[in-house]
Amino acid sequence: MKTAILLTISNIFMTFAWYGHLRFAKVALWKVVLVSWGIAFLEYCFQVPANRIGHLSGQSASKLKIMQECITLVVFCFFAMFYLGERIKWNYIVGFALVLAAVFFVYHEW
């Protein structure tokens, strides 16, 4: 649970670092790159411990990766809707469902 919480916080920072500047199209690119790097540093301050804790608790790197991708999509959907004002279309939901299927296949004990 601690891993998922830390990865969620990490992904919030990551999403702002990668896409937050889209609302500031008139700001010089070099400025948004510097701000994004600063935000990305905060992302790593949560992501690295999340992966360390998850791996030490017995999760494989593959399981940690698919968990991170799923969290990323959830965070991004909220970000796209509430920060960027974009709609989530039906085909995005289908794609998200396929990632959830990937979570099943990675976490299921075969």
N, C-alpha and C positions, 0 to 999 in steps of 0.2 A: 504494500500500500504506500509506503514511504517513497518507493521508486516512482510510482505513478504520479504522486503529488509533485515530486521534484521535476519529473519530466513535463508535467503540465505547466508548471511555472516557467521552466526552460523554454517551452514552445511558445508561450505568450511573448516572452522577450524575442525569440527567434522570428516570430511572425511580424512583430513591429520592426525589427531590424531589416527584414527582407522586403516588407511591403508597406510599412508605415509611411515611407517617403512618397508614395504615389499620390497622396493628397497635397504634396508640396512640389508640384511640377515646375514652379517658377524659381525655386531655390537652386542655386548652383550645385551641379552634380558632386563636386568635390566636398561640399559641405554635408550633403546627405550621406555620402560615403563615410565621412568621419563620424557622424552621429550614429550611423548604422554599426560601425565597428565598436563604438562604445556600448551600444545596446547588446551587440553580439557577445561582448566580454561578459556581461551579466548573464546571458544565456548559458555560457560555458560554466559559470560559477554554480549553476544548478544541474546542468546536464552531466558533467563529469562525476559529481558525487552520486547522482541518480544511477548512472550505469555501474559505478563501483559498488554501491550498496546492492543493486539488483544482482550483479554477478556474484558477489560474495554470499548472497542468500540462495544461490543455486540456479539462477536463471542464465540460460545460454545467451551469447551475444545475438544470436538470431531472434530469440524471444524478446530481448530488449529492443532490438531494431523494429520489429513489427509492432510492439507496444508503442514505441515512439512515433511511428508512422500513423497509427490510428489516432493517437492523441493529437498529432499535428493536424490531421484532417478535421477533427472536431473543433479545435481552436481556430483553425483557418475559416471554417464555415461561419462561426460567430463573428470573427473579425471582418470577413467579407460583407456580411449582412449589416452589422452595426457600425463599423468604422468606415468602410468604403461604400456602403449603401447599395451593395450588389444583391441580386436575387440568387437563391440557390435553385438551380433548374433540376428537372427530373433526372437528366442524364448524370448530373453530379451525384445525386443520391444513389443511382445505380452503381456508379464507380465507387462510392463510399461503401456500399453493401459488399462489393467485391473485395475491398480491403478487409472488411469484417470477416468475410469468408477466409481470407488469408490468415487472419488471427486464429480462427478455428483450426485450420490445418497445421499451423505452427505449434499451437499450445496443446492440441489433442495428443494424447499418448497412444501411439500406434503400436 
